[in-house]
Amino acid sequence: MKKLTETEIRRRAKRITLVLTDVDGVLTDTGVYYSANGEEMKRFSIRDGMGMELLKERGIGSAMLTREDSPRVASRSKKLALPYYFPGVLDKKAYLSDVLKKTGLKLHELAYIGDDVNDVGIMEEIARAGLTACPEDAMPAARKVAHYAAKAMGGYGAFRDFAEWIMKNRER
């Protein structure tokens, strides 16, 4: 990934109106608790939720884009009052055109944070005009296409770190 200048990062940050996030590995610590009934619980960081709230105060929405179609993730999205929730997306890069249609946004208005190989395609697309990030413990393929590597691990404030980075660069 071509490294952006600080001037370009600031320019792009000022255009962001929606931050898309993967769920498992970004908003969660990649752990999941299973019982005989199936998935029971996922752990989310309250700090990430506050990051979404802080973005919202500045006119920037947040949205979850995930391969999973989990009632626990749907509940978290609802609790956070997110404007968009995109569950069950197997090919995130291919789904990007749907995101743009459903939101009415342009590519340069998006940011994305992901942690693994299934995020790389959409990260490459968004990186062309928007901003991308990964948690500190992201897999190498995701780190390679991220403009910013959060100082926090997935499920421990990585989204919040990215949100603060965007806000800081908008204020410069």
Buried (B, 14 or more C-beta within 10 A) or exposed (E): EEEBEEEEBBEBBEBBBBBBBBBBBBBBBBEBEEEEEEBEEBBBBEBBBBBBBBBBEEEBBBBBBBBBEBEBBBEBBEEBEBEBBBBEBEEBBEBBEEBBEEBEBEBBBBBBBBBBEBBBBBBBBBBEEBBBBBBBBBBEBBBEBBBBBBEBBBBBBBBBBBBBBBBEBBEE
